[in-house]
Amino acid sequence: MNNHLSKGTLNFIDKMEKLSKKDHPKWFEIFKHCFTNTLETTVKILPDQTTYILTGDIPAMWLRDSVAQVRPYLVYAKEDDEIKRLILGLIQRQMDFIIKDPYANAFNETANKNGHQTDVTAMRPDVWERKYEIDSLCYPLQLAYLFYLNTGEITPFDQRFIDAVLAVLEVWECETNHTHSTYRFERKEASRASDTLSNHGFGPDFAVTGMTWSGFRPSDDATHYPYLIPSEQFAVVVLGYLEDIFSEIKPDEALSVRIHLLKSKIQAGIDQFGLIKNAAGEVIYAYEVDGLGHFSLMDDANIPNLISSPYLGYCKKDDVRYLKTRKTLLSQENPYYYEGKYLSGTGSSHTPENYVWPIALAMQGMTSQSKLEQEKILDVLSNTDAGTFSMHEGIDVDHPEHFTREWFSWANMMFCELMMEYYDLRIKINKD
């Protein structure tokens, strides 16, 4: 990997040092390590000038993770040509991957046959893993639009982008009735049931709802019910971005109408099937539903989750239904909410019981209306890094020296983004 610490990056680190070093020196040391580590250890500029970004300790690029890994750099990308080019190259690489296989979630740098080549699905030698997740398609399209909002450049919206959008629309439209889909997935050697789909790779039963089916969660664990509400919300947001692009920036009336119709169907599905009641009888969002009356009242640490709705741009932080949902999920009603001596927060089925994820805590902070809550979370994260100056995947709530994944770039950058949020340094996510 090459060192991509641009002058603009170093200047931004200096800015963060001036803001934080005096009152929160540990925050700053973690920020500096995490903010530079992504550029120093995960980024590779390929011969075609596109950008390939490792997730960390796994030698592959996740569509989701790679967006989260560069998102904080958008704050100053407009003034930093090197960072701007790096992010643009990532967008172009992501669009190429989507065109090749919109059902894949992680890709190899070359057609080297690395990864899960024995999975029973339509694998390719350049695909690391082919677990279909709605958010894997949302994130790259979101990044292209955020790049435009924060730099003013429409460069990402080329023919490659349009071809990728058409591939995404075809998948999302098809998956509004998964019966019509050819996608199947089985992992024969799966050590965990959540690594494969039931019903011979078809997935669990469902009814047609207007929403679009997802085989897996952002955790890469199989969905229990195939309509994943936070991912449906994310799709609504991204389709709104695409509406703007194809009505204002690259006008295409037929495509704009097609996008609007799909967005309306998914939103109507959320409204009709995605709402449940908590123990207090309040209407909140479900995590997953199947359209047959079954649902999951829970949240998962991986983003998108229900806590992340304002961060995604689906609603405001003070939205009444969101606040009721948030309160429910940050309580024992959520089976993945853990409390311990050192940490309290959301974990995941992907990691052991009583392991809280720094990603989830960072998201809790970024969607909070309270600077005090953000400060407390930053303190907790800083005090449970096990002396590594890095964020991990999951941390034992009573023994923070016990954690999963020592090198996890997504988590590192979520800490950075929370700290930036605390100091009111945030990227633009809409035109308002």
Beta strands, then each sheet from edge to edge (+ up, - down):
strand 1: 43-45
strand 2: 51-53
strand 3: 61-62
strand 4: 106-107
strand 5: 127-129
strand 6: 227-228
strand 7: 275-277
strand 8: 283-285
strand 9: 288-289
strand 10: 295-296
strand 11: 337-339
strand 12: 344-346
strand 13: 355-356
strand 14: 394-396
strand 15: 403-404
sheet 1: 1+ 2-
sheet 2: 3+ 4- 5+
sheet 3: 6+ 9- 10+
sheet 4: 7+ 8-
sheet 5: 11+ 12-
sheet 6: 13+ 14- 15+
end
